[in-house]
Structure formats: C-alpha cells, structure tokens
C-alpha cells in the first residue's frame, strides 16, 4: 500500500492548494479531513506517514486532536507538521507532539521541501 | 415586539460574526495565494539562472572537446573558434534565426571532431594523398557524428558535423546532398570554413587577403556554396571579419 499523507484544514481552499502542490511529486496517497474529529478517524483507518494539521478548526482544534493522536500506539512514528497562523501556538503544539511547523501563509516550496525530507 | 427585536438583534450579531469569519478566511486565502505567487516567481528566477548555468556548462564542454581536437593541429590554431565566429556573423547577415540557436555554434565548433580518428600520417602527410588516404579523411564527418551520438543537447549541431563537407552542387560528402537538402547551418559553415582556410597561413602557402578570399568564395557560388549564403557573406563588411580575426589572435 502506498504510504499516505493526511491534510487537515477546515478551509477547503487550503486543502486544495496543498493537495495540488503535492500531487504526483510526493509519491504519497493524499487524504483530507476538515476538522480534528475527522482527522482522528481518517488517521486511525489509514495510518498516514505524515499529517499536515491546522490549529484553528471547528469541532476539535488541531492541538487537542494532536494530543489524542499521540495516544494511539499504532500511530507511533507518524510525523505531524502543524499549520499555524503565528508563532504563538508553537509551544503548545510542540508539547502536544508536533514535529515541524509551517506558518500560514505557508510557502509551497517549504511544503515540498518538508515532504521530501520527512517522506 | 421586544422578543422579536431581541431575536432580530441576535440574528444580526450572528450574521455579523459569520461575515467577520468569512472576511478573515478570505483575507487568509488572499495572503496564501500571494505566497504561492511569490514562490512561483522565485522558482522561475532560480530556474532561469539554472538554465543559464546549464547553457554555460554545455558551452564549456563543447569548447573543451573542440580544444582537444585543435590541440593536435598546431598550424590551424584557433580555427574552430574563428570558423564558429565567422559562421555566426554570416548567419546573422542572412537574418536567420540560426545565430540565436546555441546548437549552431556547437556544431561549428565541433565540425572536425571526427578527425581524432584520422591517423597523423594521413592528416599531416606533406605530399599528395592516395585514394585510400583520401577515403580515410572523408570518413571524419560520419565518425564525428558517431562520437557525439549520445549527447542530446547537441541537437542540430550533429547535422553540421555530418554535412560540413557537402557541396551545393551535390558533389560533396558523405551523403552527396544537394542544394536545400543540406542543412542551412552546414551551408553557412562551408563558406566560413573556406574563408578561414584561405585567410590563415598554411605550411605550403601564406595567408591570402580577405579581398582574395571574397573573390574565391563568390566564384564558387552555386557550385560549392549556396548563393544565398554567399550573398549574405558579401554583405558583411570587412571590419566584422577583422574583429573576429583580432579576437582569435590572427594578424589583420
């Protein structure tokens, strides 16, 4: 099974940008989720290698979702890149188990570099 | 009345907050799009610089190869370099886009690369050549193309290498192509090659003047050379050719 990357953001536009950017070049299956709850469900089912996780989302925010994801033993080794609107969240996100950060508006080149390094 | 007013106010507040949220989202999207545009621009610039570097490295590779061929031939000196420069001057005078295509210059520089396969005893034989020796020399365009076969970036340059000894009247080699069948770059090259051969010193004769060389080339228009190329060559002022000679170390 091709390894997967999960893109979590409540903004459909951002999800579309990321999937379009990574399509074909990443070699990953690209999965999407629109909030924290959905992200956990998709992650448990597909065990992605890498997750791009927005912080500010309805229903369940990214930091809480990340904390819960880290409780799943079968998801150990899954890398999480936090998409933040500023440096404010970084400490909390780091504590919750984020591996990397991309500050919004993020650079697509950084996105591609990240997936090359982490993938 | 009050109740309905409260409801209306609450509804209004809700709409305002939704509007605010939509506005924020739209701002964020615009900023994100701008970031993509910035990255696209920077990527384009980097790619353009990379392309220029690649082109330079193609050129220095071609020059190195051409120098390797020239190093063997003491008397022709910078023949390939001069012929390439003459050829480009003539191509420009024709108003042809050949001069803008780097593979044209590559071909001019590498035309004789196949001579590495011709033995010294044949290439530098002082006296007249036997038929067999002439045949050996005549193989150099085809051998040249074989040597360069795998180099994709040379493109059209290989056509110059193969056809630089064809003649307009079809009596040249290796394929006996005639007229427009001969690639234009090879037709231009033929004139440039003769120009340089005549205007540089050889072991058996001194260099001829440019005026004399012009007469010889004009006289061979329509037989050895493409008349259109000869006409364009005729339009190039002496100063242009003198500049090339100066730059490549030949006494004007």
Contacts between the chains, C-beta under 8 A, distances in Angstrom:
chain1	res1	chain2	res2	distance
A	11	B	25	6.1
A	11	B	28	7.3
A	11	B	29	7.2
A	13	B	29	5.1
A	13	B	32	7.6
A	14	B	29	7.7
A	14	B	32	6.7
A	17	B	32	6.6
A	17	B	36	7.1
A	85	B	28	7.7
A	104	B	28	6.7
A	104	B	31	7.8
A	104	B	32	6.8
A	105	B	28	7.1
A	105	B	31	4.3
A	105	B	32	4.2
A	105	B	34	7.0
A	105	B	35	4.0
A	106	B	32	7.4
A	106	B	35	6.8
A	107	B	35	5.9
A	107	B	38	7.8
A	107	B	39	5.4
A	108	B	35	7.4
A	108	B	36	5.5
A	108	B	39	5.1
A	109	B	39	4.9
A	109	B	42	7.6
A	109	B	43	6.8
